[in-house]
Amino acid sequence: MDVTSVDEVLMCADPTAWRPGDSWLAGGTVIYSYGTDITRGAPTRLLDITGAGWQSITWHPNGDLEIAATCRIAELRALADDPRPGGKPRGDLRGLDVIPPACDAFVASWKIWNVSTVGGNVATALPAGPMISLLTAWDATALILRPDGRRRRAAVADLIAGPARTRLGYGELIRSFLVPGEILRQPHAFRRMSLTERGRSAALLIGRRTAERGLRLSVTASVPRPVVLDLLADAPPARPRPITATSVTWGVDGQVGRRRAGRPIPPDAAAWRTAIDTAAASAGGWYDDIHGEPEWRRLMTHRLGDEILAELLPEATGVERARGRITGDLRIERRTA
């Protein structure tokens, strides 16, 4: 579809060139399908960042993974098949097992995979954005370029404010995403549900075992913005106060701070369901659109979360019926080599 409001298209990845009416353009699969920028309104100029020359995948000496905003989905998907990603045996990086089902959650053809970008999916901020789900589960932080020449970092989970709304400021541009290497070594579990087979995600949950008796669970698609919960076998008894999401990062010019984390939740079905219900209410309620009604999304989120608890935390209680159960139409492909 033509974007009829556009007067000019520039190859540009410089935020200092930004002016009112501009929109950043990466793969363009959303802006061209809608015919407008759903996050900012009809643009008069498109600033195409695909010629910036940013390396799609970078492994840092400390094992951290950096993914450029311009990285194509096909390039990220190929990373899961690399026998020695970052020079390490593939079996040592179990977090990469989540890449294939996350990419499949686009429910898109290979043609879209070779155009759509990781940064574009995040910046569009749709609740069902699978790159938002993946990067949130990995505790990834976004490196953001500012029009004043400075840089800042923000957790991807904190960058999404709601459907088609981000916390990107005037003219800000996502440069890349940084994933801590230790997270990629942790066991992960993936669950996704859609209203129709291979339809848009209505609930997408990713869990990872953070410690011998600990689990971090990210919930997307069924809520307007990402929710992250920590479950800990030795968590103190619940007290009647609001459940909050876990820590998020922030900073300017590379200085990164950390906000106070929320209270850990016991790995119990009733406790975690209460926590996600409270967190969902704080996030704006269960998401409601043509791809699933709120109450159905809530029930599916509970079901998928129980399965992840049963898979990653054998000591979890109240999830006996979920043990060995896998709901949804996408699976993790475990790699040992």
Short mmCIF file of the C-alpha atoms (twelve columns), coordinates in Angstrom:
data_MODEL
# 
_entry.id   MODEL 
# 
loop_
_atom_site.group_PDB 
_atom_site.id 
_atom_site.type_symbol 
_atom_site.label_atom_id 
_atom_site.label_alt_id 
_atom_site.label_comp_id 
_atom_site.label_asym_id 
_atom_site.label_seq_id 
_atom_site.Cartn_x 
_atom_site.Cartn_y 
_atom_site.Cartn_z 
_atom_site.pdbx_PDB_model_num 
ATOM 1   C CA . MET A 1   0.000   0.000   0.000  1 
ATOM 2   C CA . ASP A 2   1.211   3.522   -0.770 1 
ATOM 3   C CA . VAL A 3   1.839   5.958   2.077  1 
ATOM 4   C CA . THR A 4   0.170   8.898   0.372  1 
ATOM 5   C CA . SER A 5   1.166   11.504  2.978  1 
ATOM 6   C CA . VAL A 6   4.897   11.146  2.240  1 
ATOM 7   C CA . ASP A 7   6.658   13.872  0.251  1 
ATOM 8   C CA . GLU A 8   10.246  12.667  0.653  1 
ATOM 9   C CA . VAL A 9   12.253  9.557   1.555  1 
ATOM 10  C CA . LEU A 10  15.823  9.936   2.827  1 
ATOM 11  C CA . MET A 11  18.519  7.383   3.618  1 
ATOM 12  C CA . CYS A 12  19.308  8.617   7.109  1 
ATOM 13  C CA . ALA A 13  20.079  7.210   10.570 1 
ATOM 14  C CA . ASP A 14  20.992  10.513  12.199 1 
ATOM 15  C CA . PRO A 15  18.524  11.712  14.866 1 
ATOM 16  C CA . THR A 16  19.857  15.279  14.554 1 
ATOM 17  C CA . ALA A 17  18.201  15.391  11.109 1 
ATOM 18  C CA . TRP A 18  14.784  14.676  12.601 1 
ATOM 19  C CA . ARG A 19  12.010  17.223  12.156 1 
ATOM 20  C CA . PRO A 20  8.250   17.254  12.818 1 
ATOM 21  C CA . GLY A 21  6.364   14.943  10.465 1 
ATOM 22  C CA . ASP A 22  9.222   12.425  10.192 1 
ATOM 23  C CA . SER A 23  9.006   8.685   10.760 1 
ATOM 24  C CA . TRP A 24  11.873  6.219   10.968 1 
ATOM 25  C CA . LEU A 25  11.696  3.482   8.344  1 
ATOM 26  C CA . ALA A 26  13.334  0.077   8.708  1 
ATOM 27  C CA . GLY A 27  11.689  -2.915  7.015  1 
ATOM 28  C CA . GLY A 28  8.453   -0.994  6.513  1 
ATOM 29  C CA . THR A 29  6.230   -4.087  6.667  1 
ATOM 30  C CA . VAL A 30  3.810   -2.375  9.062  1 
ATOM 31  C CA . ILE A 31  3.885   1.193   7.769  1 
ATOM 32  C CA . TYR A 32  3.283   0.044   4.191  1 
ATOM 33  C CA . SER A 33  0.567   -2.437  5.137  1 
ATOM 34  C CA . TYR A 34  -1.342  0.163   7.173  1 
ATOM 35  C CA . GLY A 35  -0.550  3.055   4.850  1 
ATOM 36  C CA . THR A 36  0.525   5.222   7.783  1 
ATOM 37  C CA . ASP A 37  2.715   5.242   10.881 1 
ATOM 38  C CA . ILE A 38  0.401   3.740   13.514 1 
ATOM 39  C CA . THR A 39  2.601   5.077   16.344 1 
ATOM 40  C CA . ARG A 40  2.840   8.726   15.216 1 
ATOM 41  C CA . GLY A 41  0.268   9.396   12.517 1 
ATOM 42  C CA . ALA A 42  0.671   10.174  8.825  1 
ATOM 43  C CA . PRO A 43  4.333   11.036  8.053  1 
ATOM 44  C CA . THR A 44  5.516   13.608  5.550  1 
ATOM 45  C CA . ARG A 45  9.086   12.252  5.423  1 
ATOM 46  C CA . LEU A 46  10.471  8.746   5.868  1 
ATOM 47  C CA . LEU A 47  14.018  8.393   7.202  1 
ATOM 48  C CA . ASP A 48  15.251  5.004   5.985  1 
ATOM 49  C CA . ILE A 49  17.837  3.534   8.376  1 
ATOM 50  C CA . THR A 50  18.520  0.338   6.415  1 
ATOM 51  C CA . GLY A 51  21.610  1.844   4.792  1 
ATOM 52  C CA . ALA A 52  23.291  2.631   8.116  1 
ATOM 53  C CA . GLY A 53  25.619  -0.349  7.783  1 
ATOM 54  C CA . TRP A 54  25.061  -1.640  11.312 1 
ATOM 55  C CA . GLN A 55  26.257  -5.202  11.855 1 
ATOM 56  C CA . SER A 56  23.195  -7.351  12.454 1 
ATOM 57  C CA . ILE A 57  24.639  -9.716  15.080 1 
ATOM 58  C CA . THR A 58  27.614  -8.909  17.323 1 
ATOM 59  C CA . TRP A 59  29.075  -11.131 20.039 1 
ATOM 60  C CA . HIS A 60  31.040  -9.201  22.637 1 
ATOM 61  C CA . PRO A 61  34.137  -10.675 24.343 1 
ATOM 62  C CA . ASN A 62  32.222  -11.047 27.624 1 
ATOM 63  C CA . GLY A 63  29.615  -13.223 25.901 1 
ATOM 64  C CA . ASP A 64  26.912  -10.564 25.586 1 
ATOM 65  C CA . LEU A 65  24.855  -10.566 22.393 1 
ATOM 66  C CA . GLU A 66  24.085  -7.318  20.537 1 
ATOM 67  C CA . ILE A 67  21.333  -7.278  17.920 1 
ATOM 68  C CA . ALA A 68  21.126  -4.279  15.605 1 
ATOM 69  C CA . ALA A 69  17.744  -2.606  15.185 1 
ATOM 70  C CA . THR A 70  18.142  -3.245  11.442 1 
ATOM 71  C CA . CYS A 71  18.697  -6.996  11.918 1 
ATOM 72  C CA . ARG A 72  16.265  -8.880  9.688  1 
ATOM 73  C CA . ILE A 73  14.099  -11.573 11.221 1 
ATOM 74  C CA . ALA A 74  15.672  -14.092 8.844  1 
ATOM 75  C CA . GLU A 75  19.129  -13.187 10.159 1 
ATOM 76  C CA . LEU A 76  18.042  -13.616 13.765 1 
ATOM 77  C CA . ARG A 77  16.391  -16.949 12.931 1 
ATOM 78  C CA . ALA A 78  19.628  -18.181 11.357 1 
ATOM 79  C CA . LEU A 79  21.443  -17.515 14.637 1 
ATOM 80  C CA . ALA A 80  19.560  -20.417 16.243 1 
ATOM 81  C CA . ASP A 81  21.118  -22.807 13.697 1 
ATOM 82  C CA . ASP A 82  24.698  -21.610 14.153 1 
ATOM 83  C CA . PRO A 83  26.707  -24.568 15.564 1 
ATOM 84  C CA . ARG A 84  29.104  -22.221 17.387 1 
ATOM 85  C CA . PRO A 85  27.374  -18.900 18.105 1 
ATOM 86  C CA . GLY A 86  29.857  -16.436 19.511 1 
ATOM 87  C CA . GLY A 87  32.515  -19.155 19.381 1 
ATOM 88  C CA . LYS A 88  30.679  -21.287 21.968 1 
ATOM 89  C CA . PRO A 89  29.071  -24.720 21.512 1 
ATOM 90  C CA . ARG A 90  25.452  -24.254 20.512 1 
ATOM 91  C CA . GLY A 91  24.269  -26.500 23.343 1 
ATOM 92  C CA . ASP A 92  25.721  -24.080 25.908 1 
ATOM 93  C CA . LEU A 93  23.366  -21.303 24.805 1 
ATOM 94  C CA . ARG A 94  19.964  -22.773 25.550 1 
ATOM 95  C CA . GLY A 95  18.306  -19.364 25.400 1 
ATOM 96  C CA . LEU A 96  18.719  -19.389 21.617 1 
ATOM 97  C CA . ASP A 97  16.179  -22.233 21.500 1 
ATOM 98  C CA . VAL A 98  13.470  -19.598 21.933 1 
ATOM 99  C CA . ILE A 99  14.363  -17.839 18.658 1 
ATOM 100 C CA . PRO A 100 12.615  -20.234 16.204 1 
ATOM 101 C CA . PRO A 101 9.175   -20.217 17.869 1 
ATOM 102 C CA . ALA A 102 9.418   -16.449 18.439 1 
ATOM 103 C CA . CYS A 103 10.103  -15.914 14.737 1 
ATOM 104 C CA . ASP A 104 7.335   -18.357 13.814 1 
ATOM 105 C CA . ALA A 105 4.975   -16.269 15.966 1 
ATOM 106 C CA . PHE A 106 5.041   -13.624 13.235 1 
ATOM 107 C CA . VAL A 107 2.891   -16.057 11.233 1 
ATOM 108 C CA . ALA A 108 4.574   -14.556 8.185  1 
ATOM 109 C CA . SER A 109 6.188   -15.803 5.000  1 
ATOM 110 C CA . TRP A 110 9.939   -15.969 4.382  1 
ATOM 111 C CA . LYS A 111 9.513   -12.829 2.269  1 
ATOM 112 C CA . ILE A 112 8.434   -10.889 5.363  1 
ATOM 113 C CA . TRP A 113 11.254  -12.465 7.399  1 
ATOM 114 C CA . ASN A 114 13.747  -11.071 4.891  1 
ATOM 115 C CA . VAL A 115 12.353  -7.522  5.140  1 
ATOM 116 C CA . SER A 116 10.968  -7.052  8.638  1 
ATOM 117 C CA . THR A 117 13.449  -5.953  11.306 1 
ATOM 118 C CA . VAL A 118 13.857  -6.594  15.011 1 
ATOM 119 C CA . GLY A 119 13.894  -2.882  15.829 1 
ATOM 120 C CA . GLY A 120 10.859  -2.165  13.703 1 
ATOM 121 C CA . ASN A 121 8.832   -4.812  15.495 1 
ATOM 122 C CA . VAL A 122 9.732   -3.337  18.875 1 
ATOM 123 C CA . ALA A 123 9.136   0.277   17.828 1 
ATOM 124 C CA . THR A 124 5.688   -0.592  16.437 1 
ATOM 125 C CA . ALA A 125 4.767   -1.749  19.953 1 
ATOM 126 C CA . LEU A 126 1.930   -4.100  19.069 1 
ATOM 127 C CA . PRO A 127 1.021   -6.371  22.024 1 
ATOM 128 C CA . ALA A 128 1.586   -9.438  19.830 1 
ATOM 129 C CA . GLY A 129 5.013   -8.251  18.646 1 
ATOM 130 C CA . PRO A 130 7.144   -11.417 18.991 1 
ATOM 131 C CA . MET A 131 10.444  -9.546  19.146 1 
ATOM 132 C CA . ILE A 132 9.078   -7.636  22.133 1 
ATOM 133 C CA . SER A 133 8.269   -11.008 23.715 1 
ATOM 134 C CA . LEU A 134 11.717  -12.442 22.976 1 
ATOM 135 C CA . LEU A 135 13.745  -9.418  24.086 1 
ATOM 136 C CA . THR A 136 11.652  -8.941  27.218 1 
ATOM 137 C CA . ALA A 137 12.267  -12.567 28.178 1 
ATOM 138 C CA . TRP A 138 16.001  -12.015 27.649 1 
ATOM 139 C CA . ASP A 139 16.060  -8.879  29.853 1 
ATOM 140 C CA . ALA A 140 17.391  -7.010  26.821 1 
ATOM 141 C CA . THR A 141 18.118  -3.288  26.943 1 
ATOM 142 C CA . ALA A 142 17.765  -0.976  23.968 1 
ATOM 143 C CA . LEU A 143 20.484  1.496   23.025 1 
ATOM 144 C CA . ILE A 144 18.676  4.667   21.942 1 
ATOM 145 C CA . LEU A 145 20.169  7.534   19.924 1 
ATOM 146 C CA . ARG A 146 18.858  11.011  20.759 1 
ATOM 147 C CA . PRO A 147 18.557  14.159  18.618 1 
ATOM 148 C CA . ASP A 148 20.807  16.043  21.070 1 
ATOM 149 C CA . GLY A 149 23.663  13.638  20.268 1 
ATOM 150 C CA . ARG A 150 23.472  11.733  23.536 1 
ATOM 151 C CA . ARG A 151 22.560  8.103   24.058 1 
ATOM 152 C CA . ARG A 152 20.458  6.315   26.621 1 
ATOM 153 C CA . ARG A 153 19.528  2.762   27.505 1 
ATOM 154 C CA . ALA A 154 16.126  1.392   28.457 1 
ATOM 155 C CA . ALA A 155 14.814  -2.091  29.151 1 
ATOM 156 C CA . VAL A 156 12.679  -3.313  26.282 1 
ATOM 157 C CA . ALA A 157 9.992   -4.290  28.810 1 
ATOM 158 C CA . ASP A 158 9.895   -0.672  30.021 1 
ATOM 159 C CA . LEU A 159 10.082  0.845   26.539 1 
ATOM 160 C CA . ILE A 160 6.610   -0.387  25.574 1 
ATOM 161 C CA . ALA A 161 3.896   1.850   27.044 1 
ATOM 162 C CA . GLY A 162 0.857   0.236   25.411 1 
ATOM 163 C CA . PRO A 163 -0.568  -0.762  22.017 1 
ATOM 164 C CA . ALA A 164 1.351   1.227   19.356 1 
ATOM 165 C CA . ARG A 165 2.824   3.420   22.124 1 
ATOM 166 C CA . THR A 166 6.439   3.511   23.248 1 
ATOM 167 C CA . ARG A 167 8.473   5.636   25.617 1 
ATOM 168 C CA . LEU A 168 10.701  6.828   22.787 1 
ATOM 169 C CA . GLY A 169 11.046  10.604  22.866 1 
ATOM 170 C CA . TYR A 170 10.966  13.122  20.034 1 
ATOM 171 C CA . GLY A 171 13.236  11.904  17.216 1 
ATOM 172 C CA . GLU A 172 14.776  9.070   19.260 1 
ATOM 173 C CA . LEU A 173 16.042  6.064   17.308 1 
ATOM 174 C CA . ILE A 174 16.713  2.529   18.525 1 
ATOM 175 C CA . ARG A 175 20.261  1.549   17.555 1 
ATOM 176 C CA . SER A 176 20.523  -1.964  18.996 1 
ATOM 177 C CA . PHE A 177 19.543  -4.393  21.738 1 
ATOM 178 C CA . LEU A 178 21.973  -5.866  24.279 1 
ATOM 179 C CA . VAL A 179 21.313  -9.311  25.739 1 
ATOM 180 C CA . PRO A 180 23.396  -10.433 28.764 1 
ATOM 181 C CA . GLY A 181 25.339  -13.566 27.931 1 
ATOM 182 C CA . GLU A 182 24.513  -15.356 31.178 1 
ATOM 183 C CA . ILE A 183 20.797  -15.239 30.324 1 
ATOM 184 C CA . LEU A 184 21.396  -17.189 27.117 1 
ATOM 185 C CA . ARG A 185 22.882  -20.028 29.158 1 
ATOM 186 C CA . GLN A 186 19.722  -20.505 31.226 1 
ATOM 187 C CA . PRO A 187 16.957  -23.055 30.440 1 
ATOM 188 C CA . HIS A 188 13.910  -21.513 28.736 1 
ATOM 189 C CA . ALA A 189 10.305  -22.543 28.130 1 
ATOM 190 C CA . PHE A 190 7.937   -21.093 25.507 1 
ATOM 191 C CA . ARG A 191 4.157   -21.155 25.207 1 
ATOM 192 C CA . ARG A 192 1.899   -19.377 22.734 1 
ATOM 193 C CA . MET A 193 -1.836  -19.390 22.111 1 
ATOM 194 C CA . SER A 194 -3.875  -17.881 19.291 1 
ATOM 195 C CA . LEU A 195 -7.597  -17.801 18.679 1 
ATOM 196 C CA . THR A 196 -7.162  -19.646 15.378 1 
ATOM 197 C CA . GLU A 197 -4.456  -22.052 14.260 1 
ATOM 198 C CA . ARG A 198 -1.406  -20.008 13.247 1 
ATOM 199 C CA . GLY A 199 -3.280  -16.787 14.004 1 
ATOM 200 C CA . ARG A 200 -1.955  -13.671 15.719 1 
ATOM 201 C CA . SER A 201 -0.645  -14.339 19.227 1 
ATOM 202 C CA . ALA A 202 -3.325  -13.885 21.880 1 
ATOM 203 C CA . ALA A 203 -1.034  -14.914 24.745 1 
ATOM 204 C CA . LEU A 204 2.714   -15.488 24.580 1 
ATOM 205 C CA . LEU A 205 4.688   -16.488 27.653 1 
ATOM 206 C CA . ILE A 206 8.397   -17.205 27.990 1 
ATOM 207 C CA . GLY A 207 9.965   -18.471 31.191 1 
ATOM 208 C CA . ARG A 208 13.599  -19.005 32.096 1 
ATOM 209 C CA . ARG A 209 15.110  -20.637 35.113 1 
ATOM 210 C CA . THR A 210 17.200  -17.935 36.762 1 
ATOM 211 C CA . ALA A 211 18.444  -20.043 39.669 1 
ATOM 212 C CA . GLU A 212 18.076  -23.524 41.114 1 
ATOM 213 C CA . ARG A 213 14.750  -22.565 42.645 1 
ATOM 214 C CA . GLY A 214 13.909  -19.388 40.726 1 
ATOM 215 C CA . LEU A 215 12.007  -18.512 37.554 1 
ATOM 216 C CA . ARG A 216 11.442  -15.290 35.621 1 
ATOM 217 C CA . LEU A 217 8.245   -15.270 33.594 1 
ATOM 218 C CA . SER A 218 7.405   -12.738 30.886 1 
ATOM 219 C CA . VAL A 219 3.839   -12.277 29.667 1 
ATOM 220 C CA . THR A 220 3.006   -10.541 26.387 1 
ATOM 221 C CA . ALA A 221 0.200   -10.432 23.765 1 
ATOM 222 C CA . SER A 222 -2.548  -10.995 26.357 1 
ATOM 223 C CA . VAL A 223 -1.671  -7.701  28.072 1 
ATOM 224 C CA . PRO A 224 -1.279  -4.201  26.555 1 
ATOM 225 C CA . ARG A 225 2.401   -4.027  27.526 1 
ATOM 226 C CA . PRO A 226 4.916   -6.598  28.790 1 
ATOM 227 C CA . VAL A 227 4.634   -7.908  32.329 1 
ATOM 228 C CA . VAL A 228 7.578   -9.650  34.006 1 
ATOM 229 C CA . LEU A 229 7.241   -11.639 37.216 1 
ATOM 230 C CA . ASP A 230 9.836   -13.347 39.407 1 
ATOM 231 C CA . LEU A 231 8.921   -16.626 41.077 1 
ATOM 232 C CA . LEU A 232 11.132  -17.980 43.843 1 
ATOM 233 C CA . ALA A 233 10.724  -21.178 45.814 1 
ATOM 234 C CA . ASP A 234 11.956  -19.473 48.979 1 
ATOM 235 C CA . ALA A 235 9.853   -16.348 48.531 1 
ATOM 236 C CA . PRO A 236 8.332   -14.944 51.740 1 
ATOM 237 C CA . PRO A 237 4.614   -15.445 52.367 1 
ATOM 238 C CA . ALA A 238 2.379   -13.145 50.355 1 
ATOM 239 C CA . ARG A 239 1.338   -9.892  51.975 1 
ATOM 240 C CA . PRO A 240 -1.609  -7.703  50.916 1 
ATOM 241 C CA . ARG A 241 0.252   -5.193  48.798 1 
ATOM 242 C CA . PRO A 242 0.391   -4.657  45.024 1 
ATOM 243 C CA . ILE A 243 2.499   -6.977  42.886 1 
ATOM 244 C CA . THR A 244 4.853   -5.080  40.610 1 
ATOM 245 C CA . ALA A 245 6.916   -6.088  37.614 1 
ATOM 246 C CA . THR A 246 10.581  -6.833  38.095 1 
ATOM 247 C CA . SER A 247 13.445  -4.398  37.729 1 
ATOM 248 C CA . VAL A 248 13.952  -2.335  34.593 1 
ATOM 249 C CA . THR A 249 17.011  -0.441  33.453 1 
ATOM 250 C CA . TRP A 250 17.429  3.158   32.420 1 
ATOM 251 C CA . GLY A 251 20.210  5.630   31.788 1 
ATOM 252 C CA . VAL A 252 21.788  8.323   29.629 1 
ATOM 253 C CA . ASP A 253 25.180  8.304   27.888 1 
ATOM 254 C CA . GLY A 254 25.751  4.691   28.838 1 
ATOM 255 C CA . GLN A 255 25.127  5.194   32.553 1 
ATOM 256 C CA . VAL A 256 22.666  2.506   33.500 1 
ATOM 257 C CA . GLY A 257 20.680  2.391   36.722 1 
ATOM 258 C CA . ARG A 258 18.266  -0.178  38.100 1 
ATOM 259 C CA . ARG A 259 14.905  0.408   39.657 1 
ATOM 260 C CA . ARG A 260 13.795  -1.539  42.688 1 
ATOM 261 C CA . ALA A 261 12.530  -5.012  41.828 1 
ATOM 262 C CA . GLY A 262 9.075   -6.263  42.718 1 
ATOM 263 C CA . ARG A 263 8.471   -8.801  45.460 1 
ATOM 264 C CA . PRO A 264 9.197   -12.421 44.406 1 
ATOM 265 C CA . ILE A 265 6.203   -14.728 44.162 1 
ATOM 266 C CA . PRO A 266 6.076   -18.305 45.482 1 
ATOM 267 C CA . PRO A 267 6.041   -20.919 42.662 1 
ATOM 268 C CA . ASP A 268 2.440   -21.843 43.266 1 
ATOM 269 C CA . ALA A 269 -0.392  -21.772 40.735 1 
ATOM 270 C CA . ALA A 270 -2.745  -19.728 42.920 1 
ATOM 271 C CA . ALA A 271 -0.007  -17.251 43.898 1 
ATOM 272 C CA . TRP A 272 1.268   -16.616 40.404 1 
ATOM 273 C CA . ARG A 273 -2.242  -16.316 38.950 1 
ATOM 274 C CA . THR A 274 -3.116  -13.698 41.550 1 
ATOM 275 C CA . ALA A 275 0.110   -11.866 40.731 1 
ATOM 276 C CA . ILE A 276 -0.475  -11.801 36.972 1 
ATOM 277 C CA . ASP A 277 -4.096  -10.717 37.440 1 
ATOM 278 C CA . THR A 278 -2.914  -7.790  39.586 1 
ATOM 279 C CA . ALA A 279 -0.103  -6.903  37.188 1 
ATOM 280 C CA . ALA A 280 -2.430  -7.099  34.180 1 
ATOM 281 C CA . ALA A 281 -4.837  -4.687  35.860 1 
ATOM 282 C CA . SER A 282 -1.951  -2.285  36.477 1 
ATOM 283 C CA . ALA A 283 -0.926  -2.596  32.821 1 
ATOM 284 C CA . GLY A 284 -4.373  -1.543  31.609 1 
ATOM 285 C CA . GLY A 285 -6.327  -4.791  31.873 1 
ATOM 286 C CA . TRP A 286 -6.344  -7.877  29.691 1 
ATOM 287 C CA . TYR A 287 -6.020  -6.938  26.036 1 
ATOM 288 C CA . ASP A 288 -9.182  -6.857  23.970 1 
ATOM 289 C CA . ASP A 289 -9.295  -7.024  20.180 1 
ATOM 290 C CA . ILE A 290 -10.580 -9.239  17.383 1 
ATOM 291 C CA . HIS A 291 -7.912  -11.853 18.161 1 
ATOM 292 C CA . GLY A 292 -9.309  -12.757 21.581 1 
ATOM 293 C CA . GLU A 293 -11.597 -11.538 24.329 1 
ATOM 294 C CA . PRO A 294 -10.048 -10.432 27.642 1 
ATOM 295 C CA . GLU A 295 -11.403 -13.232 29.845 1 
ATOM 296 C CA . TRP A 296 -10.321 -15.910 27.372 1 
ATOM 297 C CA . ARG A 297 -6.841  -14.366 27.193 1 
ATOM 298 C CA . ARG A 298 -6.706  -14.373 30.992 1 
ATOM 299 C CA . LEU A 299 -7.611  -18.053 31.208 1 
ATOM 300 C CA . MET A 300 -5.125  -18.984 28.475 1 
ATOM 301 C CA . THR A 301 -2.387  -16.976 30.201 1 
ATOM 302 C CA . HIS A 302 -3.072  -18.892 33.410 1 
ATOM 303 C CA . ARG A 303 -2.960  -22.202 31.553 1 
ATOM 304 C CA . LEU A 304 0.283   -21.450 29.723 1 
ATOM 305 C CA . GLY A 305 1.939   -20.063 32.840 1 
ATOM 306 C CA . ASP A 306 1.061   -23.213 34.788 1 
ATOM 307 C CA . GLU A 307 2.733   -25.283 32.075 1 
ATOM 308 C CA . ILE A 308 5.914   -23.224 32.226 1 
ATOM 309 C CA . LEU A 309 6.037   -23.526 36.012 1 
ATOM 310 C CA . ALA A 310 5.594   -27.283 35.755 1 
ATOM 311 C CA . GLU A 311 8.322   -27.527 33.116 1 
ATOM 312 C CA . LEU A 312 10.996  -25.346 34.696 1 
ATOM 313 C CA . LEU A 313 10.298  -25.664 38.424 1 
ATOM 314 C CA . PRO A 314 9.553   -29.265 39.452 1 
ATOM 315 C CA . GLU A 315 8.909   -28.082 43.009 1 
ATOM 316 C CA . ALA A 316 6.056   -25.794 41.893 1 
ATOM 317 C CA . THR A 317 2.729   -26.546 43.547 1 
ATOM 318 C CA . GLY A 318 -0.801  -26.504 42.186 1 
ATOM 319 C CA . VAL A 319 0.351   -27.321 38.633 1 
ATOM 320 C CA . GLU A 320 0.090   -31.112 38.740 1 
ATOM 321 C CA . ARG A 321 -2.377  -31.223 35.849 1 
ATOM 322 C CA . ALA A 322 -0.024  -29.131 33.728 1 
ATOM 323 C CA . ARG A 323 2.981   -31.455 34.031 1 
ATOM 324 C CA . GLY A 324 3.995   -32.764 30.616 1 
ATOM 325 C CA . ARG A 325 1.331   -30.655 28.905 1 
ATOM 326 C CA . ILE A 326 2.141   -28.351 25.990 1 
ATOM 327 C CA . THR A 327 -0.661  -26.085 24.779 1 
ATOM 328 C CA . GLY A 328 -0.431  -24.056 21.576 1 
ATOM 329 C CA . ASP A 329 0.777   -24.520 18.022 1 
ATOM 330 C CA . LEU A 330 4.487   -23.621 18.363 1 
ATOM 331 C CA . ARG A 331 7.269   -25.584 20.028 1 
ATOM 332 C CA . ILE A 332 10.845  -25.022 21.155 1 
ATOM 333 C CA . GLU A 333 13.355  -26.991 19.102 1 
ATOM 334 C CA . ARG A 334 15.906  -28.095 21.688 1 
ATOM 335 C CA . ARG A 335 19.525  -28.012 20.521 1 
ATOM 336 C CA . THR A 336 22.268  -29.997 22.210 1 
ATOM 337 C CA . ALA A 337 25.129  -29.479 19.762 1 
# 
